[in-house]
Amino acid sequence: MERNDTQILFPYDPQKFWMEMRKLIQEELEGKIAASEKNEADESILQRVEVAKMLRISLVTLNDWVKRGLPSHKQRGKVYFLYSEVMEYLKNRKRPLS
């Protein structure tokens, strides 16, 4: 049985059907890629100086905020922050940090 002889159980032209399928798959893949890129951008690793500049605070104040619960990660004696964690922490604070 050749491909042209195959009966389809729905009223679509096979060529139109496959074009629509390709279009849907392409849209899904583009959406997944965009979401993945957004997540990667949110997971930037920042050093203490970068976070302090971004928040316009001193390093002493930043250390105080870490003691109060600002998420940080220590690696080989250095302190790092994830951009997404810093933003989430600031968003969820009920009172000012200063």
Long-range contacts (C-beta under 8 A, 24 or more apart in sequence): 42-83, 42-84, 42-87, 43-82, 43-83, 43-84, 44-82, 44-83, 45-80, 45-81, 45-82, 45-83, 46-80, 46-81, 46-82, 46-83, 46-86, 47-78, 47-79, 47-80, 47-81, 48-79, 48-81, 51-81, 51-86, 54-86, 55-86, 55-90, 61-98, 65-97, 68-97
